[in-house]
């Protein structure tokens, strides 16, 4: 049966991991790419990063917060049930090269996206330092997997319930002051990525970011994922989602993302999810966002 759910796990309240049988995608997907998932016929498609893949067994793993009607529906599908459709791999793979010392920094759900990138940098022979942050220890996901994927892992929690109190960027600032770093890779909230890029630009350190704008068709046709990079509008779904962080206009990205009333799936997760309510289709949200801007 195509796209059968073979495993499920609750990582945190409202955060699920599902493993799906998708042999063609598992064989082709590269770190940094994503898929577009439609849980049931006539549902909207949602873009989700593939956190890991097992080409031999034909499985892909998706980790996602249940923030909207579609992600909740996906999270509620039982093991052995099938997902209606999965399109992918989509987007360009992450740029993985031998650089030397590579810092991968992520917060919130961005940790699920940075994990395959850490693994790939390590496999290329880099020394990988992971820096991850979450609001609380309970909200911190994938810590054991990140420890395996990195040579060293530094953790910050906002409330100090685990490791260092504060933000992942506080750790990065200290780390950059004491160590030579060849590349920084950042994924997460817009504020965090903007701060990281300001720090690394001041030190002349190459920085890549993975952006998570709203995506509708994920194939370069709707224009919803436009982001300004190097003064030009580009489409994150086909020309990204990875970009040179020092060229990204984060203010423009923030304005575009704030045009949508619903919280974003990745990176900008609110501390308290809104109560369930009927969710307009993504295209309707996109059009209403345009009217507001
Ligand atoms: Fe439609 Fe990128 S999601 S153009």
Boltz pocket constraint, residues with backbone or C-beta under 6 A from the ligand:
constraints:
  - pocket:
      binder: B
      contacts: [[A, 214], [A, 215], [A, 216], [A, 217], [A, 218], [A, 219], [A, 220], [A, 221], [A, 222], [A, 223], [A, 224], [A, 225], [A, 226], [A, 235], [A, 236], [A, 237], [A, 238]]
      max_distance: 6.0
